[in-house]
Amino acid sequence: ITEAWMRLQDRPRLRASTSVRFVGEDAFARGARAVRALAQSGLYPTNCRLLDPAEAASAGASSEGDAAVLVLGFESADHGLDAWMARALELCRDGGGLVPLEPVRTRTDEGAAREGAAGAWRAAFLNAPYLRDVLVGLGMIVETFETAITWDRFDEFHRAVMAATHDAVKRICGGGSVACRFTHVYPDGPAPYYSVLAPGRRGGQIAQWAEIKAAASEILLRHGATITHHHAVGRDHRPWYDRERPDGFARALSAAKRELDPAGVLNPGVLVGP
């Protein structure tokens, strides 16, 4: 890349942030339906991260083991956000969420997203890479995989992914935990992100990880989800990307690559063959 255009916007100075809890056996499913309503409402929240009970508990965003938590926030450089937040909370309440009793007001400081459940999750998110490195050093299997799927298929898909991944972790490692959160949401569907933590077998961790990765990737494709939303393809995902990607697209991409990268120096063999 030798030249690029950039779009600049004013830094937000107005913020409103809160969290909504969904409790009970179907907490995450009801939270997902509320998030769908938000994503299709035209409100465009800045932060709209749904954490399943396992993710919420491990991040310290909830003290209840059966509660899913929605971290919700709005930002603007131009206008107050009270009406946007109020309508978003109405949608969450309509979806069975437990919303704050007091109105959530617009603030001018950055602390709005650093308090309560939102702050707890933010701190856990920033610390996660350091914790991961420690756990891997102790021989644990730490895996994350993410995808995107349309709303109409999400419920069935999510149940299948959780069941298949739990089964794989139990079979390969003897047990472990699987958690999920939404990293991005769109009117068309969510981008769910799954985290796996399991005990490793000394000297066999890479083989265990590869087997869990393969089991998770198979279930993604079987249910019509994409092999990756934002982690990118890479060599780990290439076998499943080859099956997801239409042959015509591969030929078109190869032709463009031959024209723009005739020496084959840009990620050779990652998206298409050399």
C-alpha positions as CSV (number, residue, x, y, z in Angstrom):
1,I,0.0,0.0,0.0
2,T,1.6,3.3,-1.1
3,E,-1.4,5.6,-0.6
4,A,-4.5,5.6,1.5
5,W,-7.5,7.8,2.4
6,M,-8.6,8.1,6.0
7,R,-11.9,9.2,7.5
8,L,-11.5,11.3,10.6
9,Q,-14.2,12.1,13.2
10,D,-14.3,14.1,16.4
11,R,-13.3,12.3,19.6
12,P,-16.5,11.5,21.6
13,R,-17.0,13.7,24.6
14,L,-20.4,12.4,25.7
15,R,-20.9,8.9,27.0
16,A,-23.6,6.7,28.5
17,S,-22.9,3.2,29.7
18,T,-24.6,0.5,31.7
19,S,-25.2,-3.3,31.9
20,V,-28.3,-5.4,31.6
21,R,-28.7,-8.9,33.1
22,F,-30.6,-11.9,31.7
23,V,-31.2,-14.7,34.2
24,G,-32.4,-18.3,34.1
25,E,-31.7,-21.3,32.0
26,D,-32.2,-19.5,28.6
27,A,-30.4,-16.4,29.8
28,F,-28.0,-16.1,26.8
29,A,-30.7,-17.0,24.3
30,R,-33.0,-14.2,25.6
31,G,-30.1,-11.8,25.7
32,A,-29.4,-12.6,22.1
33,R,-32.9,-11.9,21.1
34,A,-32.7,-8.5,22.9
35,V,-29.4,-7.8,21.1
36,R,-31.0,-8.6,17.8
37,A,-33.7,-6.0,18.5
38,L,-31.0,-3.5,19.4
39,A,-29.0,-4.2,16.2
40,Q,-32.1,-3.8,14.0
41,S,-33.4,-0.7,15.8
42,G,-31.2,1.9,14.2
43,L,-29.8,3.1,17.6
44,Y,-26.2,2.0,16.8
45,P,-24.8,1.5,20.3
46,T,-21.0,2.0,20.5
47,N,-20.7,-1.0,22.8
48,C,-23.1,-3.9,22.6
49,R,-21.3,-7.0,24.0
50,L,-23.3,-9.9,25.3
51,L,-21.5,-12.2,27.7
52,D,-22.8,-15.7,28.5
53,P,-23.0,-16.7,32.2
54,A,-19.6,-18.4,32.1
55,E,-17.9,-15.4,30.4
56,A,-19.7,-12.9,32.7
57,A,-18.7,-14.9,35.8
58,S,-15.0,-15.3,34.8
59,A,-14.7,-11.6,34.0
60,G,-16.2,-10.5,37.3
61,A,-19.1,-8.9,35.4
62,S,-21.7,-11.0,37.4
63,S,-21.8,-12.7,40.7
64,E,-24.7,-14.9,39.6
65,G,-23.7,-18.1,37.9
66,D,-26.8,-18.2,35.7
67,A,-26.8,-14.6,34.5
68,A,-25.8,-13.4,31.0
69,V,-24.7,-9.8,30.9
70,L,-25.1,-7.2,28.2
71,V,-22.5,-4.4,28.3
72,L,-24.2,-1.5,26.6
73,G,-22.9,1.9,25.8
74,F,-23.3,5.0,23.5
75,E,-20.9,7.8,22.6
76,S,-21.2,11.0,20.7
77,A,-19.2,14.2,20.0
78,D,-22.4,16.1,19.2
79,H,-25.5,15.3,21.3
80,G,-26.7,13.9,24.6
81,L,-27.5,10.2,24.7
82,D,-30.3,9.9,27.3
83,A,-33.0,9.2,24.7
84,W,-30.9,6.6,22.9
85,M,-30.0,4.8,26.1
86,A,-33.6,4.9,27.4
87,R,-35.0,3.4,24.2
88,A,-32.2,0.7,24.2
89,L,-33.1,-0.2,27.8
90,E,-36.8,-0.4,26.8
91,L,-35.9,-3.0,24.1
92,C,-33.8,-4.9,26.6
93,R,-36.7,-4.9,29.1
94,D,-39.1,-6.1,26.5
95,G,-36.7,-9.0,25.9
96,G,-36.7,-10.0,29.5
97,G,-33.6,-8.2,30.7
98,L,-33.2,-6.7,34.1
99,V,-32.4,-3.1,33.6
100,P,-31.1,-0.4,36.0
101,L,-33.9,1.1,38.1
102,E,-32.5,4.6,37.7
103,P,-32.2,6.4,34.4
104,V,-28.7,6.1,32.8
105,R,-27.6,9.7,32.1
106,T,-25.1,11.1,29.7
107,R,-21.6,11.8,31.2
108,T,-18.7,13.9,30.0
109,D,-16.0,11.8,31.6
110,E,-14.4,8.5,30.5
111,G,-15.4,6.7,33.7
112,A,-18.8,5.7,32.3
113,A,-17.4,2.6,30.7
114,R,-15.0,1.8,33.5
115,E,-17.4,1.1,36.3
116,G,-19.7,-1.8,37.3
117,A,-20.0,-4.8,35.0
118,A,-18.7,-2.8,32.0
119,G,-15.6,-1.9,33.8
120,A,-15.0,-5.4,35.2
121,W,-15.3,-6.9,31.7
122,R,-13.0,-4.2,30.2
123,A,-10.3,-5.0,32.8
124,A,-10.6,-8.7,32.2
125,F,-10.4,-8.2,28.5
126,L,-7.2,-6.2,28.7
127,N,-5.7,-8.7,31.1
128,A,-6.7,-11.8,29.1
129,P,-3.5,-12.1,26.9
130,Y,-1.3,-12.0,30.0
131,L,-3.4,-14.6,31.7
132,R,-3.4,-16.7,28.6
133,D,0.3,-16.8,28.4
134,V,0.6,-17.8,32.0
135,L,-2.0,-20.6,31.6
136,V,-0.3,-21.9,28.4
137,G,3.0,-21.9,30.3
138,L,1.4,-24.1,32.9
139,G,0.4,-26.6,30.2
140,M,-3.3,-25.6,29.8
141,I,-5.1,-25.6,26.4
142,V,-6.3,-22.1,25.7
143,E,-8.2,-21.7,22.4
144,T,-10.5,-19.0,21.0
145,F,-12.5,-19.2,17.8
146,E,-15.0,-16.8,16.3
147,T,-17.5,-16.7,13.5
148,A,-20.5,-14.9,12.1
149,I,-24.0,-16.2,11.3
150,T,-27.4,-14.8,10.5
151,W,-29.9,-14.2,13.4
152,D,-32.4,-16.8,12.1
153,R,-29.9,-19.6,12.5
154,F,-28.1,-18.4,15.6
155,D,-30.1,-20.3,18.3
156,E,-29.7,-23.7,16.8
157,F,-26.2,-23.0,15.7
158,H,-25.1,-21.9,19.2
159,R,-26.6,-24.9,20.9
160,A,-24.8,-27.2,18.5
161,V,-21.4,-25.4,18.9
162,M,-21.6,-25.5,22.7
163,A,-22.6,-29.2,22.8
164,A,-20.0,-30.2,20.2
165,T,-17.2,-28.2,21.8
166,H,-18.0,-29.4,25.3
167,D,-18.0,-33.0,24.0
168,A,-14.7,-32.5,22.3
169,V,-13.1,-31.0,25.3
170,K,-14.3,-33.8,27.6
171,R,-13.2,-36.5,25.1
172,I,-9.8,-35.0,24.4
173,C,-8.9,-33.3,27.7
174,G,-11.2,-35.0,30.3
175,G,-13.1,-31.7,30.8
176,G,-12.8,-28.0,30.7
177,S,-14.9,-24.8,30.1
178,V,-16.4,-23.3,27.0
179,A,-17.7,-19.7,27.1
180,C,-19.2,-17.3,24.5
181,R,-19.7,-13.6,24.0
182,F,-20.7,-11.4,21.1
183,T,-17.9,-9.2,19.9
184,H,-19.8,-7.5,17.1
185,V,-23.5,-7.4,16.2
186,Y,-25.1,-6.4,12.9
187,P,-28.7,-6.1,11.7
188,D,-28.1,-9.4,9.8
189,G,-26.6,-11.3,12.7
190,P,-24.0,-11.6,15.5
191,A,-20.3,-12.5,15.5
192,P,-20.1,-14.9,18.4
193,Y,-16.6,-15.5,20.0
194,Y,-16.0,-18.8,21.9
195,S,-13.3,-19.4,24.5
196,V,-12.0,-22.8,25.5
197,L,-10.0,-23.6,28.6
198,A,-8.9,-27.2,29.4
199,P,-6.1,-29.2,31.0
200,G,-3.3,-30.2,28.6
201,R,-1.4,-33.5,28.5
202,R,2.3,-32.9,28.9
203,G,4.0,-33.1,25.5
204,G,0.6,-33.5,23.7
205,Q,-0.9,-30.0,24.0
206,I,-0.5,-29.1,20.3
207,A,-2.2,-32.3,19.2
208,Q,-5.0,-31.7,21.7
209,W,-5.4,-28.2,20.6
210,A,-5.5,-29.2,16.9
211,E,-8.2,-31.8,17.6
212,I,-10.4,-29.3,19.5
213,K,-9.8,-26.7,16.7
214,A,-10.9,-29.2,14.0
215,A,-14.0,-30.3,15.9
216,A,-15.1,-26.6,16.4
217,S,-14.3,-25.7,12.8
218,E,-16.4,-28.6,11.5
219,I,-19.5,-27.6,13.4
220,L,-19.1,-24.0,12.1
221,L,-19.2,-25.1,8.5
222,R,-21.9,-27.7,9.1
223,H,-24.3,-24.9,10.3
224,G,-23.5,-22.4,7.6
225,A,-21.3,-20.1,9.7
226,T,-18.1,-18.6,8.4
227,I,-14.8,-20.0,9.5
228,T,-13.7,-16.6,10.7
229,H,-15.2,-13.1,11.2
230,H,-12.1,-11.0,12.3
231,H,-9.3,-13.3,13.2
232,A,-8.7,-13.8,9.5
233,V,-8.0,-17.0,7.6
234,G,-4.4,-17.9,8.0
235,R,-3.0,-21.4,7.7
236,D,-4.9,-22.7,10.7
237,H,-8.2,-22.0,9.0
238,R,-7.3,-22.7,5.4
239,P,-8.7,-26.2,5.2
240,W,-12.2,-25.0,6.1
241,Y,-11.9,-21.8,4.2
242,D,-11.2,-23.8,1.0
243,R,-14.6,-25.7,1.6
244,E,-16.5,-22.5,2.4
245,R,-15.2,-20.3,-0.4
246,P,-16.7,-20.8,-3.9
247,D,-14.3,-22.0,-6.5
248,G,-15.1,-19.1,-8.8
249,F,-14.0,-16.7,-6.1
250,A,-10.8,-18.5,-5.6
251,R,-10.0,-18.3,-9.4
252,A,-10.9,-14.6,-9.4
253,L,-8.7,-13.9,-6.3
254,S,-5.8,-15.9,-7.9
255,A,-6.1,-13.9,-11.1
256,A,-6.0,-10.6,-9.1
257,K,-3.0,-11.9,-7.1
258,R,-1.1,-12.8,-10.2
259,E,-1.6,-9.3,-11.6
260,L,-0.9,-7.4,-8.4
261,D,1.6,-9.7,-6.7
262,P,3.4,-11.5,-9.6
263,A,6.3,-12.4,-7.3
264,G,4.0,-14.0,-4.7
265,V,5.4,-12.2,-1.7
266,L,2.0,-11.3,-0.1
267,N,0.9,-14.1,2.3
268,P,1.8,-16.9,-0.2
269,G,-0.4,-20.0,0.1
270,V,-2.7,-18.5,2.8
271,L,-5.9,-17.7,0.9
272,V,-5.2,-19.5,-2.3
273,G,-2.5,-21.8,-3.6
274,P,0.8,-20.3,-4.7
